[in-house]
Structure formats: structure tokens, C-alpha cells
Amino acid sequence: MEIGTASAEPGTLARGWLEVADLPTGGTERLPVVIAAGDADGPTLWVTASVHGDEVTPLAVAQDLVRTVSPAEIRGTLVCVPIYNPAGLRLTTRRSYYHRDDPNRYFPALDRAGEFEGEDRTRPPRTQERIDRQVYDAIADSADAVCDLHTAGIGSMPYLIRDQVLFGTERDRTAAEDLDSAFDDLVEAIGLPVVHEFPVPEYFDRNFHRTLSGSALNTVGVPAATIELGGHTVVDGPIRELALGGLYRVLVALDMLDAVPEGVGTGTTADADPIEAPVSYPVKRHDGPRVSATGIVRHRVEAGDAVEEGDPVAEVLTPHGETEEVVESDHDGYVLARKPGVSVYANDPVCSMAVRDDSDRIVPRSE
Ligand SMILES: [Zn+2]
């Protein structure tokens, strides 16, 4: 397999670069690429990291994966892009600095009507969109499954985001069911609490169909997960180890590897225990509850706490410390993270939550 300057013969590991854009100051922007090509045939797993430049535990996980994986032992091919957003990484910022675009909202994708949305329809594509297009083409050419590694925010618990599987003109319901069932295997292997993505139509309103994993799942049509690995800007050692184990379990689940190797990484083993979700029912992402008062927020919950509708999760204080409002949970669920900062204006959410979800996993694209 060949991606950019990385070219791997069967049984070898190749490191190279994918040149994606010219820079105004000379030289080119290039993404590091590692290809581990097994001796035997098998699927191709893509692992991408640090699409957001301040999300660095993913980078460490990706580096550890490609320096421990043995091409002689795998069937199929592992493709890894440890630094998807070099411009963001240099500044420790989420977005790339070319035009301050969010790299994870520009992947080509089918829209609600099933029309291909390859670029913004009101202007020619900017640098980040052009980069996303090039990587999309490489993924669409080769990927059988995708793990896109992120972090969610300060103090966040790790979890996996699972998008709804859509059907329409591009695939029928039966094909969508097959895709969802293949997605099950990947999700279980990772071993993190599963949180469903915002459902359709909010999915389209927020442009989540154009995230890397949204585009890979619902346009390319392969299992693709967004994996959230805790907080930003510094590497979290235990979560890194847990995620490394999860990726090895994915290799096993895809029948690319016989077993998770023992003692991989610098912590315990790559087979670190999966994290249990704090509740047993299905959940989806939710920003809330929201405050009515403007003031200083003081949380009464933290990441991982299960709550029921009506439970107090925070209060809003005046600058002098008097209670203005007690904020109650608007759903059953659990806290993924407290929103960063303590200043809140009316209608601001105070938590990132995972709340009870009764929606279908497989839905018409146009729903
Ligand atoms: Zn991210």
C-alpha cells in the first residue's frame, strides 16, 4: 500500500509523509503517515489522531500503536495518521490556523437529500477543506474501519461516540443493518462507555455528517467511531494505556491479529480493563442542563456521576456568593464533563451529559 511517500510491502512497516498544502512562507504542510502492512490479506484499519490540535493523548496513543505493532503478526493493513492537524498542534489549538477552520467539519459527505457535499457551496474550498478532501479520498480508497481519536475537555471521562447509521439512495435498510452490526464489533472492542451522537436532523444541523468518522460511516460506509480520551493539552497516561488496549482489541475483533500482546506500552498491559458506563440504558450526547440566571456556576456533580431528572447538578451564585438558582438535571443520565469556566450567561449549559436515548440506531437519511 502507498499513501504519500509511505509505501509498505507486505510484512513491513513504512513511515512517510502525505503532502497536503503549500505554505505561504515556503515549504509544504505534510501529515505523518505510518503503514503497517501484514504478510497475509485482511482488512484495512485507519487510526487518525489529533484532528483537533490541542487533543494530544490521541497522538501518544497513535505513536505507541505504530511503535509496538508487528507487521509480521497482522493480517491486513494498519494505516495511522498520528498528527492530522499539524497547524493546530504547533499552537496547541483545536483549529488549524490557516483560516481557523475546524478540521473535523469539512469531510466530504452525503447531505440529508443524499447529494454529495464535497465543499462549501458558496465559495471555493479553503485550505483545511482541501486537506480533508485529500484524506477522505485516501480513506474512501482503502478503509474497512476507522478509529478517530479525540479528547473531549478538561476533566472529561473517556467515551466513544456512535453515530446513527443512515440509509437512503446510497444504501438500503438491509445494508445499513449490516453496517450497524459491523459497527457493534468495533464499539465493543474499544471497551469505553458508548454515547450516541446527536440524532438526525440535529446531526446535519451541526454538520456532524462531515466529521471524519461521520463521513467515513455514513458516506464511505465503513464502521467509524469518534473516541474521546479525556482532557486536552497534556497526555493522560492511564487513558493512553486504556486506549492502546482498545485499539489492539479492535485489531483482534477485525481478525487482523490473534490476541492482544501482553505488556504493551509503559503502564500495566494493553489489555487494561474496559471502563463501565455509569448507567445501564442507552444514552446520547446532550449539552445541559441550561441556566436561567447569569452568574458564577458551582457544580454539585462531576464526570462519571449518574443523575436522575430533577437532581440538582449545579447552582448559580451572585458575585458575592449568594445562591441565585439551583440547576436541576433535565434528563436521566450521567455527567461526561462539567463545562469549563465558571462564568455563565442565561441559557448556557453547565455540563456535557449522556442522557437516556430511545431513538433508533438505523434511520432514513431524510428523517
Ligand atoms: Zn476533537
Boltz pocket constraint, residues with backbone or C-beta under 6 A from the ligand:
constraints:
  - pocket:
      binder: B
      contacts: [[A, 51], [A, 52], [A, 55], [A, 149], [A, 150], [A, 151]]
      max_distance: 6.0
